[in-house]
């Protein structure tokens, strides 16, 4: 932080931060649009910018090109944006709620819990009465169960113990991962193949139906979070201070747990388990614009979308065969996890 000695220095510093934040927001917005259209051109069947726009405006009679763009690439990219936004925002909320920089859906076991719920629905049709929403419905239920369990294990009369929170998340996540492995052992070969590939995290099977399935729970979750900006800012500064300012910390925490479960459950239901997105993206933007959630939430939505599109494009294009995107995010996320653990020890364990 700059050396601030006078009120004029403070005003100048605040104006500078505002300009930087506005520039970052604009860059992220334009970056998402640019990334979306550039990646729409890329693939086994390359298309030019002119062809893309002609297809979008219905000026191309080629059914193959129309199918590739309208029915394959656009819904896949939209799913990448929605899932990236959901996982990034979920990580941001969890880090603020528990005041721990390591908190994220994958680290605290939420992704594993949601994965078990979705795998259960895939394997045995559990929740089949829900029709087309049985998989995201079961993913949401088990995601919420996981978060509630981890929270209750880490809760003490003095608040949430950070060390216990991480260890509980790791233990519960391992437990649900074991249950997913058990399901893989007992189901038939066709279902086994689907579950194994799905647990690696991939957008290969995402179409318009997947997008329609995920957009509602994720939108509701994002809306709940966006309406709680003030409360999140106060809670991240300190629960006692937030309570003194009139914030019902317990109610906010429960509401945020529901919102996070909606976002993570919906994401896992269509893309499988994609780890570390909720750890990487919020940290990057927090280092740039600071802790204000009014800026961090839209940046996580935009940045999460960009990150996921880029990762998916690399996973399907940079290797001899298409690689599940969850493998790539794990390879990148693990070193980032170690970096955060080494540089922010006091915030993690104290």
N, C-alpha and C positions, 0 to 999 in steps of 0.2 A: 504494500500500500504506500502511496506517495506521502511525503512529509507534509502534514496538514497542521498549520499553526494559526491560521486566521479563518474567519467565516468566508472570506473570499476564496481562500484555498479549498475549503470544503465544497463551495458551490461549483468551483471549476472542476474539482474531482468528480462530483456527482454528474455534471454535464458530460464529462469525458466518458464515464461509465455508461451513461444513457446512450451516447453515440455508438460506443462499442457494441452494446447490447442490440441496438437497432440494426447495426451492420451485420452482426452475427445472425439475427433473425431473418433478415432479407436474404443473406447468403444461403442460409439453410433452405428457405422457401424456394429460391431459384434453383438451388442445387438439387432439390427433390424433383422439380419439374424436368430439369435437364437430364438427370439420371434416368428418370422414367422413359423419356423419349429416346435417349441414346441406347438403352438396353432393349427397347422395343425393336430396334433395328438389328440386334445381334442374335445369333443362334445358328443352327445348322442350315437355315435358309435366310441368308442375309438380305436385307431390304434397305433401300435408300430412304432419305428423309422425305423426298417427294412422293415415293410410293406409300409410305406410312400415312401421310396426310390425305392422299387420294383415297386410300382404303377407309380411313376414318370418316370421310365425307361421302362414302358410298359411290365413288367414281371408278371403281375397279371391278371388272366382271369376272376376274380370275377367282374361282371358288377356293382354290388351295391357299392363295395369299390371304383372302378374307378370313378363312378358317384359322390360319396361323396367327394372325394379328388379333382378331376379334374374340375367338374362342379359346386360344391357348395363351398368348403372351399377355394380353391386357389383364385377364382375371388372375393370372399367376403374379404379375407385378402388383396388382391391387392387394392380393393376399399377403405379399411380402411387406407392403407398406403397413397394412393393418396389424400384422403380427409383430413387426418391428416396433411400431408405435406402442402396442400393448405391452410388450415385454420391457421396453425401455422405461415407460411410465410406471409400470409396476415396480421395477427396481428402484426408481426415484422415490416412490411413495414409501417403500419398505425401509430404505436408508434413512428417510426423514422420520418415519414413525418410530423406528427402533433406535435411531441415532447411532447407526453402525454402518460404516462405509462398505462393509463386505456383504450386507444384506442384498439379496436378489432372488428371483424365483427359483433359479437353479441351485444356488448355494443353500437356501433354507428348505429345500425339498419340495417346494410347491409344484414344480414341473414334474417331479417323480410321482407325486400324489395324483395330479391331474392325468398323468400318463397311465397310471393303474386304473383309474376310473374309466378312461376311454378304452383301454385294452380290454377291460371287463365287458364293456358294451359290445366291442368288436367280437370277442370270443364267444360269449354266451347270449348276446342279445339282451343283457340285463338293462332294464329301462326301455325295452322295446315299445312299450305303450306310448312313449314320447314321439314315436314316429321318426322323422328325419332329424330331430334334434336329440336323439338318445345319446350320441357320443359326446357332443359338447355339454349336454345336461349332466351326464355322469362325471365328465372331466371337471365341471364346476363344483359339483357336490364334494368330490374327493379333494379338490384343490382347497376348498374352504375347510374341510375336516383337517387337512394337513396344516394349514396356517393356524387354525384354532388350537390344534394340539401343540405345535411348536411354541406358540405364544404362551399357552398355559404352563408348559414345562419351564419356560424361561422367566415367567412372572414371579416376582417376590413382593413382599410388602413395601419394599423400597423402590419398586419399579421393575423394568425388564433388565435382567442380567445379560450383558452383551456376550460374555463367554458362553454362558449356558444357552443363549439363543443360537449361536453358531453350531455348537455341539449338538443341540437338539435337532436343528435343521439337517445336519449331516446324518444323524442317526435315523430320523424319520424318513429322510430321502432314501437312505440305503435300504430301509425296511420295505418301502413301496417298490423300489427297484427289484428287490428280491421277489416280491409278489408278482411283478411283471414277468420275471424270469420263470417263476412257477407256472404262470399261465402259458408261457411259450412251451413249457415241457408237456403240458397236458392237452393242448388243443391239436386239431388236425393240421396237416401240412400246409394247406392253402391259407388258413388263418394265421399260422405261425409265420409264414413268409411276409404277410401284410404287417403283422405286429413288429417283427424284427426290423423291417425296412422303415416302418413308421417311427420306431423309437430312436432311430438315427437322426430324425428331423429332415424333412424334405418338402419342397413345394411342387414336386413332379406331378402329383395327382390333383393339384388345386385348379379348379375351374370356377365357373360362375356359381355353381351350387355351393361350393366351399366358401366363396366370398359372401354369399347371401347368408350362410350359416354363421359366420364369424362376426359380421359387421354389427349386428344388433347387440350382442353381449359386450363387445369391445367398445362400441359407441356409448352404451349406458355407463360402463365403467369409467371411460374417459370423462364423460359429462359429470359424473359424481365427483371425480378428482378435481376437475376444473372449477367446480363450484365450492371447493374446499381449500382454495389457495390461501386465504387468510389464516385459517386454522392450521394448515400444514406449516406455514411460516412460523407461527407462534410456537407450535409443538416442537419443531426442529430447534428452536432457540432454547427450549426448556419447558418441561411439562408443568412445573410449579408456576412459572411465569404465565404460561398459557391459561392455566386455571384461574389465576388472579385477574386475567383479562376477560374472564367470562366464558372461556372455551370448555365445553364438556368433553374432556379428553377421552373418557371411556367410550362415549357415543361416537366420537370422531374415529377412534381406533377401530371400532366394530364396523362402521360405515366403510372405512378404507379397506378393511379386510374383505368385505363383500365385493367392493369395486375391483380390488386386485384379483380376487378369485374369478370374477366374471372375465376379466381380461386374459389372465393366464389360462383358465379353463378353455375359453373359446379358441385361443391361439393353439394350444396343444392339441385340441380336437381336430384341427385341419392340417397342421404342419408337423405334428409330433414334437419330440423333445429337442428344443434348440437352446443350448445353454449360453450363459455369460453375456447375453445381449443387455440384460438389465443391470449388469455390473459395469460394462465398458462405456456405453453411451452416456448415462447420467454423470459419470465421473468426468468425462471429457468436457461436457458443457458446464459443469459446476466449476471446473478450473478456469473456464473462460469468462463466465458472466456472474459467478458467485452463487449464493444460496437462495435467491429470490425465486419462489415457485411460480410466480406470475410469468417469469421468463423461461424457467426450466421446463415446465410442462409442455408448452408449444414446441420448444426446441427438442425435447425428447421425442415428441410425436414426429416432427420433421426429420430429425437426425436418425431416429430409429428406423424410419422408412428407408432413408438413404443407405444406412448401414446394411439393412437386410437385403435390399436389392443388389448392392455391390457384392455381398457375400454369396448370394444365390447365383449371380452371374459368373463369378469366379468358379464356384463349385461345379457349375454345369458346362463351363467353357474352357477352363484352364488345364483340364486334365484329359487323359486319353478317353476316359469314360466318366459319365456324370457322377459327381460325388455328392452324397447327402450333405446338405448345408450344415447340419448339426455337427458333423465331424470337423468342418472347417472352423466354425465358431469356437469349438472346444480347443482346437490347436492354437487359436489366437487368444482365447479367453484365459486359458490356464496360466500363460506367462503374465498376463495382465493382472490376474488374481494374485500372483506372487509379488508383483510390483506394488500393488495396493497394500498387501499384507506387510511388506518390508518398510514402506514409506509412511504408513499411518497406524503404527502399532498401538499408540496410546488411545486413539479413538476406537480401535477394535476391541481391545481387551480391558480397558479401564472401566 
